[in-house]
């Protein structure tokens, strides 16, 4: 099983910053990618950022230039540095990891419990 523990969410003023962390644990054979989705009330869940084990990154257009994703492969931890936060960034942020539990087994996604990010003045 894979467990993902998220931390770092909270309340911040517009223009402020937050840093989210997500640590994976369990019997993981390999990780292909890690990243973050978010879901605001009444909205569909959307991909915010992802990073492969090799360091290739992708960002949603709405966060490019403001958010930075990084990872520590040894610690199986992914981070999301969020700067210049806007009201539209308010959402529950969900960490995910694309992992295989055994060799030659299909990789699948595992999800964290979510952490609330609220941007408000």
Secondary structure, 3 states (H helix, E strand, C coil): CEEEEEECCEEECCCCCEEEEEEEEECCCEEEEEEEEEECCCCCCEEEEEEECCCCEEECHHHCCCEEEEEECCCCEEEEEECCCCHHHCEEEEEEEEEECCCCCCCEEEECCCEEEEECC
